[in-house]
Amino acid sequence: MYYEGLIIAASTFFIIGIFHPIVIKAEYHWGVRCWPLFAVVGAALLLASLFIGSTLWAAMVGVTGCSSLWSILELFEQRKRVQKGWFPKNPKR
């Protein structure tokens, strides 16, 4: 049997799940000002995935890169959620 597809699916689920608290913490501590970091990391990981010979690792690096880029949108959405009172606002910012 070939487990690569199942591993990629589980990894994708895990990676996307990890980015939810990362976005929440990033917005809490730095606001949306940190979006360029997500852009650089995402672009670098997508570029790196082009040079990885293993399908499994290339897929996981690519999914992480896309998740990082998607997090830029989620940062701005998180700011709206904070404004609505759904998440705590950082009193020091």
C-alpha positions in Angstrom: 0.0 0.0 0.0 1.0 3.6 -0.6 0.5 5.8 2.4 1.9 9.0 0.9 -1.5 10.5 0.1 -2.8 9.8 3.6 0.4 11.4 5.1 0.0 14.5 3.0 -3.7 14.8 3.9 -3.0 14.4 7.6 0.0 16.8 7.4 -2.1 19.4 5.6 -4.8 19.2 8.3 -2.2 19.6 11.0 -0.4 22.5 9.3 -3.6 24.4 8.7 -4.6 23.7 12.3 -1.2 25.0 13.6 -1.6 28.3 11.7 -4.9 29.2 13.5 -3.3 29.9 16.9 -0.2 31.4 15.2 -2.5 34.0 13.5 -4.3 34.7 16.7 -1.1 35.2 18.7 0.6 37.3 15.9 -2.4 39.6 15.7 -2.6 40.0 19.5 1.1 40.8 19.9 1.9 42.7 16.7 -1.4 43.4 14.9 -1.5 43.3 11.2 1.9 44.9 10.9 3.5 41.4 10.8 1.9 40.5 7.4 5.2 41.0 5.5 6.8 38.2 7.6 4.0 35.8 6.6 4.5 36.9 2.9 8.3 36.3 2.9 8.1 33.0 4.7 5.2 31.8 2.4 7.0 32.8 -0.8 10.3 31.3 0.4 8.6 28.0 1.3 6.8 27.8 -2.0 10.0 28.5 -3.9 11.8 25.9 -1.8 9.1 23.3 -2.6 10.0 23.6 -6.2 13.5 22.2 -5.5 12.6 19.3 -3.2 12.8 16.0 -4.9 10.5 14.1 -2.6 6.8 14.5 -3.3 5.9 14.0 0.3 8.3 16.8 1.6 7.6 19.1 -1.3 3.9 18.9 -0.6 4.3 19.6 3.1 6.6 22.5 2.4 4.2 23.9 -0.2 1.2 23.5 2.0 3.1 25.3 4.8 3.9 28.1 2.3 0.4 28.5 1.1 -0.9 28.4 4.7 1.6 31.2 5.5 0.3 33.3 2.6 -3.4 32.5 3.6 -2.5 33.8 7.1 -2.1 37.3 5.7 -5.8 37.4 4.9 -6.6 35.8 8.3 -4.6 38.4 10.1 -6.9 41.1 8.7 -10.0 39.0 9.5 -8.7 38.4 13.0 -8.4 42.2 13.5 -12.2 42.4 12.6 -12.9 39.6 15.1 -11.1 41.5 17.8 -13.0 44.7 17.0 -16.3 42.7 17.3 -15.1 41.6 20.8 -14.9 37.9 19.8 -11.2 37.8 20.8 -9.3 39.8 23.4 -7.5 43.0 22.4 -4.0 43.6 23.6 -4.2 46.5 26.0 -0.5 47.3 25.4 -1.0 48.0 21.7 
